[in-house]
Amino acid sequence: MPDYNSGIASAGVKDVINGRYGDVIFATDGGISVYTQNGTWYSVNARHPDETPYGMIAPLETMVTTVALDASGHLWIGYPNGLQIGDGTGYRDIQNLQFLKNLNINCIARWGDEMWVATGRAGLHRYQDGEWTWYKPAGPEGLGSYTIVSMAVDAASDALVVGSESDGVRVLRDREGNARFEQVTCGSDTFRRVSEVRVDPFGGVYLFNRTTVLHYAPDAGVTPVLDADDLSTFPVTINDIAATREGMLYIASDNGIYGWNGSGVALHITSRDGIRSNFVKKLFVDAYGRCWFVVPGSVGYIPPMAGHAALSLSAAPVPTPVVTETPLPATPAPVVTPEESAGLFEGVRAFFEGLVGAVIPG
């Protein structure tokens, strides 16, 4: 049986957020995992419910698609078959089509005191003061999108930006009165092939797909940031991005992690430097400035950039999955123990001397 108190439940990370208590909360295909402020782990899933700082959590199922905190600091948990909402004492299960027109929760975003929930191919739902409002894909509000896959709030302009699977990007500037979504365009381009939205700490949001990164601010419009060709002379694919408060934009690719400083590549980390695989699937910068990365079979973080200390990465132990039937012969994913973590990244310091700050041991 995996030890759910010594590492992340699974490297199949679906979503990551900053928690209420200086922690980092991971939604994974193996349950909910929390990296605490003091550097320890705990996890819960359908088979292993437990009491947590967020109350007693008994997940609806093992697969968790997304997590979010509301304005009161209560945890919202999305699954392929419903939603759980914390209230400080327990959790309310939402598995009724009266409230959600599709129970497959794609993503959740908090906007002020409102919670916005994207479900399946059913557009958006808003929850405020106990009331649910459904914004139909082809409704009069102009959402115009069936499958919303990402959302971000631009705090500078107080606007909600939503990215869809194939219907482009839209912005909602005013949440008072009658909602009206506007399509984000640049000239005649409706960005139908751009689906992902991420927050920019300096205002606005980043928009991206597998080949390009753009910046959008409701008052300034869209400006290009970079293309995949700017990262490497060889073809690379952009999988995710994450911006730091120091102005570095990290790009997850199938050729490692690139650091973009606004004018060019300032950092390039590959499997030779300790991330175990060049195929980087997901990135997230937490409240402490650590950039978490997800690669096949492993999760770790890059410490904040500070001064001229050497790079020292940290890996999260990943439990060996429970085998319930005789598997086909295969090479198992590596399990990182604390001892392996200590020696996993030897040889990195000389290569990245002076680039990245020292790690906080995890």
C-alpha positions in Angstrom: 0.0 0.0 0.0 1.4 3.4 -0.9 2.3 5.7 2.1 0.1 8.7 1.5 1.9 10.7 4.2 5.4 10.7 2.7 4.9 12.1 -0.8 2.5 13.1 -3.5 -0.2 10.5 -4.3 0.5 10.5 -8.0 2.6 12.3 -10.6 -0.6 12.6 -12.7 -1.1 16.2 -11.6 -4.2 17.9 -13.1 -4.3 21.2 -11.2 -2.2 23.1 -8.5 -3.1 26.0 -6.2 -1.7 27.9 -3.3 -3.5 26.8 -0.1 -4.8 28.7 2.9 -2.1 27.8 5.3 1.1 28.4 3.4 0.7 25.0 1.7 0.4 23.9 -1.9 -2.6 21.7 -3.0 -2.4 19.3 -5.9 -5.3 17.7 -7.7 -4.1 14.4 -9.2 -5.4 11.2 -10.7 -4.5 9.5 -7.4 -6.3 12.0 -5.1 -5.6 15.3 -3.4 -2.1 15.9 -2.1 -0.9 18.8 0.0 2.7 20.0 0.5 2.6 21.7 3.9 4.3 24.8 5.0 6.8 22.7 7.0 7.8 20.6 4.0 5.8 17.4 4.7 3.1 15.7 2.6 -0.3 14.2 3.1 -2.9 12.9 0.7 -6.5 11.8 0.6 -8.6 10.0 -2.0 -11.7 7.9 -2.2 -10.0 4.9 -0.6 -8.2 6.9 2.0 -10.4 9.8 3.4 -8.9 11.7 6.3 -9.2 14.8 8.5 -7.2 17.8 7.1 -6.9 21.5 7.9 -9.6 21.9 5.3 -12.0 19.6 7.3 -12.7 15.9 6.9 -12.4 15.1 3.2 -14.0 12.0 1.7 -13.4 12.4 -2.0 -16.2 11.4 -4.4 -13.6 9.4 -6.4 -9.8 9.0 -6.7 -9.5 11.1 -9.9 -9.5 14.9 -9.0 -9.6 17.2 -11.9 -9.4 20.6 -10.3 -9.3 22.5 -6.9 -9.9 26.0 -5.8 -10.5 28.1 -2.7 -13.4 30.4 -2.3 -13.4 33.9 -0.7 -13.8 32.3 2.7 -10.9 30.0 2.2 -13.1 26.9 1.8 -12.0 24.2 -0.6 -13.8 23.4 -3.8 -13.0 20.0 -5.4 -13.9 19.0 -8.9 -14.2 15.4 -10.2 -15.3 13.8 -13.5 -18.6 13.0 -11.8 -19.4 16.0 -9.6 -18.3 18.8 -7.2 -17.6 19.0 -3.5 -17.9 22.3 -1.7 -16.4 22.9 1.8 -18.2 25.1 4.3 -15.8 24.9 7.3 -17.6 22.0 8.9 -18.0 19.5 6.1 -18.5 19.1 2.4 -21.6 19.4 0.2 -21.7 17.1 -2.8 -23.1 18.5 -6.0 -24.1 15.7 -8.3 -27.4 17.1 -9.5 -28.0 18.3 -13.0 -30.4 20.9 -11.5 -27.3 22.9 -10.5 -24.6 21.7 -12.9 -25.7 20.9 -16.5 -22.7 18.5 -16.8 -21.0 16.8 -13.9 -17.5 16.6 -15.5 -15.7 19.5 -13.8 -13.1 21.1 -16.2 -11.8 24.0 -14.1 -12.8 26.4 -11.3 -11.9 30.0 -10.7 -12.7 32.5 -7.9 -13.6 36.0 -9.0 -14.2 38.2 -5.9 -16.9 36.5 -3.9 -18.1 34.4 -6.9 -17.1 30.9 -8.0 -17.1 30.1 -11.7 -17.2 26.4 -12.7 -16.7 25.1 -16.2 -18.2 21.7 -16.9 -17.9 19.3 -19.8 -19.3 20.8 -23.0 -21.9 22.8 -21.0 -20.3 26.2 -20.8 -20.0 28.0 -17.5 -21.8 28.1 -14.2 -21.6 30.9 -11.6 -22.2 30.5 -7.9 -22.9 33.5 -5.7 -24.7 33.8 -2.4 -26.1 30.3 -2.7 -27.5 30.8 -6.2 -26.4 29.1 -9.4 -26.5 30.8 -12.8 -25.9 28.8 -16.0 -24.3 30.5 -19.0 -25.2 28.4 -22.0 -22.6 28.0 -24.8 -25.0 29.6 -27.3 -26.8 31.8 -24.8 -27.6 35.5 -25.1 -24.5 36.5 -22.9 -22.2 35.7 -25.8 -20.1 33.0 -24.2 -19.9 31.2 -27.6 -17.9 28.3 -26.1 -18.9 24.8 -25.3 -15.8 23.3 -23.6 -14.0 25.8 -21.3 -10.6 24.4 -20.4 -8.9 27.3 -18.5 -9.8 30.5 -16.7 -7.9 33.3 -15.0 -8.8 36.6 -13.4 -6.8 39.7 -14.4 -6.7 41.5 -11.0 -5.4 44.7 -12.7 -8.6 45.1 -14.7 -10.9 42.9 -12.6 -11.9 40.8 -15.6 -12.4 37.1 -16.1 -10.7 35.6 -19.1 -11.8 32.1 -20.3 -10.1 29.8 -22.8 -12.0 27.2 -24.7 -11.1 24.0 -26.4 -11.8 25.2 -30.0 -13.9 28.4 -29.8 -11.3 30.9 -28.9 -10.8 33.2 -25.8 -13.4 35.4 -24.3 -13.4 38.1 -21.6 -16.1 39.2 -19.1 -15.3 42.7 -17.9 -18.3 43.4 -15.7 -19.8 40.9 -13.3 -22.5 43.3 -12.2 -25.9 43.3 -13.9 -26.2 41.5 -17.2 -23.1 39.5 -18.1 -21.7 40.0 -21.6 -18.7 38.0 -22.9 -16.5 39.6 -25.6 -14.3 37.6 -27.9 -10.6 38.4 -27.7 -9.2 39.2 -31.1 -6.1 40.7 -32.7 -7.2 42.2 -36.0 -9.2 39.5 -37.7 -7.7 36.7 -35.7 -10.1 35.1 -33.2 -7.5 32.8 -31.6 -9.6 29.7 -32.1 -6.5 27.6 -31.7 -5.5 29.2 -28.4 -7.1 27.6 -25.4 -4.9 28.1 -22.3 -5.0 31.2 -20.0 -2.5 31.9 -17.2 -2.2 34.9 -14.8 0.5 37.5 -15.2 1.5 38.9 -11.8 2.2 42.2 -13.4 -1.3 42.5 -14.8 -3.1 41.0 -17.8 -3.0 37.3 -18.6 -0.9 35.1 -20.9 -2.6 33.1 -23.7 -0.8 30.2 -25.3 -1.0 27.0 -27.3 1.6 24.5 -28.4 3.4 27.0 -30.7 3.0 30.5 -29.4 2.6 32.7 -26.2 0.7 35.9 -26.3 -0.1 38.6 -23.6 -3.6 40.1 -23.2 -4.8 43.0 -21.2 -8.4 44.1 -21.6 -7.4 47.8 -22.0 -4.3 47.2 -24.1 -5.3 44.2 -26.3 -3.1 41.3 -27.5 0.7 41.5 -27.9 3.0 38.7 -29.0 5.5 37.3 -26.4 7.3 34.4 -28.1 7.0 31.6 -30.6 8.3 28.1 -30.1 11.0 28.9 -32.7 12.4 31.6 -30.3 13.2 28.9 -27.7 15.3 26.5 -29.8 16.7 26.0 -33.3 15.1 22.6 -33.2 11.3 22.2 -33.1 9.8 22.2 -29.6 6.3 22.0 -28.3 4.9 24.3 -25.5 3.0 22.4 -22.9 2.5 25.0 -20.1 3.8 28.3 -18.8 4.1 30.0 -15.4 5.2 33.6 -14.6 7.2 34.6 -11.5 7.0 37.9 -9.6 10.7 38.5 -10.6 9.7 38.7 -14.3 10.8 35.3 -15.4 8.4 33.3 -17.6 9.0 29.5 -17.4 8.0 27.5 -20.4 7.3 23.7 -20.1 8.2 21.9 -23.3 9.1 18.5 -24.7 12.7 19.7 -24.5 12.8 20.7 -20.8 12.1 24.0 -19.1 13.0 27.3 -20.6 13.3 30.5 -18.7 12.3 33.6 -20.8 13.4 37.0 -19.4 11.4 39.2 -21.8 14.0 39.3 -24.6 15.4 35.8 -24.9 16.2 32.5 -23.2 17.9 33.0 -19.9 17.7 29.5 -18.6 17.3 26.0 -20.0 16.9 23.0 -17.7 16.8 19.4 -19.2 16.9 15.9 -17.9 20.7 16.1 -17.6 20.2 18.7 -14.9 17.9 16.6 -12.7 14.3 16.9 -13.8 14.4 13.2 -14.9 12.6 13.8 -18.3 12.7 16.4 -21.0 9.0 16.1 -21.5 7.6 18.6 -19.0 3.9 18.5 -18.7 2.9 21.2 -16.2 4.3 24.2 -14.2 3.1 26.2 -11.2 4.8 29.0 -9.3 3.7 28.9 -5.6 3.5 31.7 -3.1 7.1 31.2 -2.1 8.3 31.6 -5.7 9.1 27.9 -6.2 8.3 26.7 -9.7 6.8 23.2 -9.5 7.3 21.0 -12.5 5.6 17.7 -13.5 7.3 15.2 -15.7 6.3 11.5 -16.3 6.6 9.7 -13.0 8.0 12.6 -11.1 7.2 16.0 -9.5 9.6 18.5 -8.1 10.4 22.2 -7.9 12.9 24.8 -9.0 13.7 27.2 -6.1 13.2 31.0 -6.4 15.9 32.8 -8.3 17.9 34.9 -5.9 21.5 36.2 -5.8 24.1 33.9 -7.3 23.6 30.6 -5.5 23.7 27.4 -7.5 20.8 25.5 -8.7 19.5 22.7 -6.4 16.2 21.0 -7.4 14.0 19.1 -5.1 11.9 16.0 -6.0 8.7 14.8 -4.4 8.5 11.1 -3.4 5.9 9.3 -5.5 4.4 6.1 -4.0 4.5 2.9 -5.9 0.9 2.3 -7.2 -1.1 -0.7 -5.9 -1.2 -3.5 -8.4 -4.5 -5.2 -8.4 -3.9 -7.6 -11.3 -1.0 -9.2 -13.0 0.5 -6.5 -15.2 2.1 -6.9 -18.6 5.9 -6.8 -18.5 7.0 -3.1 -18.4 9.6 -0.9 -17.0 8.1 0.6 -13.8 8.3 4.4 -13.2 11.1 5.3 -10.8 10.2 5.9 -7.2 12.1 8.8 -5.6 13.0 8.2 -2.0 14.4 11.0 0.2 17.8 9.5 -0.1 17.6 9.5 -3.9 16.4 13.1 -3.8 19.6 14.1 -2.1 21.8 12.6 -4.8 19.5 12.9 -7.7 20.7 16.3 -8.8 24.5 16.0 -8.2 26.5 17.7 -11.0 23.9 20.4 -11.6 25.7 23.1 -9.5 28.7 23.5 -11.8 26.5 23.9 -14.9 24.0 26.4 -13.4 26.4 28.3 -11.1 25.1 31.8 -10.6 21.7 31.3 -12.2 19.2 30.1 -9.6 18.8 30.5 -5.8 19.3 27.6 -3.3 16.5 25.1 -2.7 14.4 25.0 0.4 14.7 21.2 1.3 11.4 19.4 0.9 
